[in-house]
Amino acid sequence: MENKDLITTLKEFIDILPERQREVIEKRYGLHGEKPMTLEAIGQEKGLTRERIRQIEEAALDTLKKNLDELNDLLERIKYQLEILGGVRREQRFLEEAPVLLTPDPDELWQSESTRERWQHAINFLLDLSPDFFYFFEKPDIYSNWYLKEEFLKKAINIYKFVEHELKTIKRPLPLDGYQLLLRKTMREFRVHNESVLISYLDISKRFGFNPFGEFGLVDWDLIRPKNVRAKAILALRKANRPMSYQEIAKAVNELNVNGKRTALNTLHNELIRSDEFVLVGRGLYALREWGYQPGTTKDIIISILKKRPMTYREILEEVKKQRFVKEATVLINLQDKTLFKKLPDRRYSLIQSTKDKK
């Protein structure tokens, strides 16, 4: 059997069945590459009831299970693959990976989608036959998966719940270094010695994801799966890590290609103006408020600065430039407002007393 591929081996294996039983098994599991059929569909094709097809299938599977020793080599290789991943693997991933272990020519799998599907159907058939593998049906928060022991599945679920709690405590997406720290903390907590095992455990959960910039978090966070223009603009600015013009932000947002929808320039500009998470720091230039930029006009910034103490023009200019991208003349013109500012004999500027009281 070592010199035969999986498809050939299974064909010879099910040839021990009577013709009708063999045909039902082939159609139920899609062993010829076609989509697996329901009991009802096979019954309609054969002119038999669903119950009769179920009985034929049951009899066929009983016969095959009694002769399962013939497939021990294949099953042990599949089992080993699942063991090294911690005994639990998301169904989609497992059906993609297992065929690579069992074919003498892995490149063959990528020649056509129908070839890959046929191999995946064959793996699914093997897993169903063997008493060593257990199937977990998909739930709202968990993908369908194959597992070897109940304890492995419980451990995987406890781990993903722990990570979910940690993320809810942190309340923000994690960059690569933060993600690695969280993985190491989880490995220590649950005594997992292999990062691949931990990642495989987390992969059964639907709660986690990465945004376009590789940050890790919960999929219901806007900054992981951005659902609106505001979230996309925040992502774009965080990636650039600098103030950007609204035209640049629009371009960056559309390059994210989230859900395939393009964002109109006017729509984005209106969101930048409306949301208090963005600050206009120059002519058409926006930054994130979380970076420490204060909202308001240049005059508002000068008032905030002079509330601390009187300053020279150069000192004021230096502080303003930390908050705004403006020309020197703009600062000087604003300082000429004698209802707000006064120039002291030592050439420093201070606030008019009424301005201090208001602010």
Stockholm file with secondary structure:
# STOCKHOLM 1.0

chainA/1-359         MENKDLITTLKEFIDILPERQREVIEKRYGLHGEKPMTLEAIGQEKGLTRERIRQIEEAALDTLKKNLDELNDLLERIKYQLEILGGVRREQRFLEEAPVLLTPDPDELWQSESTRERWQHAINFLLDLSPDFFYFFEKPDIYSNWYLKEEFLKKAINIYKFVEHELKTIKRPLPLDGYQLLLRKTMREFRVHNESVLISYLDISKRFGFNPFGEFGLVDWDLIRPKNVRAKAILALRKANRPMSYQEIAKAVNELNVNGKRTALNTLHNELIRSDEFVLVGRGLYALREWGYQPGTTKDIIISILKKRPMTYREILEEVKKQRFVKEATVLINLQDKTLFKKLPDRRYSLIQSTKDKK
#=GR chainA/1-359 SS CTTSCHHHHHHHHHTTSCHHHHHHHHHHHTTTSSCCCCHHHHHHHHTCCHHHHHHHHHHHHHHHHHTGGGGHHHHHHHHHHHHHTTTEEEHHHHHHHHHHHHCSCGGGGGSCHHHHHHHHHHHHHHHHHCTTCEEECCBTTBCCEEESCHHHHHHHHHHHHHHHHHHHHHCSCBCHHHHHHHHHHHHHHHTCCCHHHHHHHHTTBSSEEECTTSCEEETTSTTTSCCSHHHHHHHHHHHHTSCEEHHHHHHHHHHHCGGGCCCCHHHHHHHHHHCTTEEEEETTEEEEGGGTCCCSCHHHHHHHHHTTCCBCHHHHHHHHHHHCCCCHHHHHHHHTCTTTEEECTTSCEEECHHHHHHC
#=GC SS_cons         CTTSCHHHHHHHHHTTSCHHHHHHHHHHHTTTSSCCCCHHHHHHHHTCCHHHHHHHHHHHHHHHHHTGGGGHHHHHHHHHHHHHTTTEEEHHHHHHHHHHHHCSCGGGGGSCHHHHHHHHHHHHHHHHHCTTCEEECCBTTBCCEEESCHHHHHHHHHHHHHHHHHHHHHCSCBCHHHHHHHHHHHHHHHTCCCHHHHHHHHTTBSSEEECTTSCEEETTSTTTSCCSHHHHHHHHHHHHTSCEEHHHHHHHHHHHCGGGCCCCHHHHHHHHHHCTTEEEEETTEEEEGGGTCCCSCHHHHHHHHHTTCCBCHHHHHHHHHHHCCCCHHHHHHHHTCTTTEEECTTSCEEECHHHHHHC
//
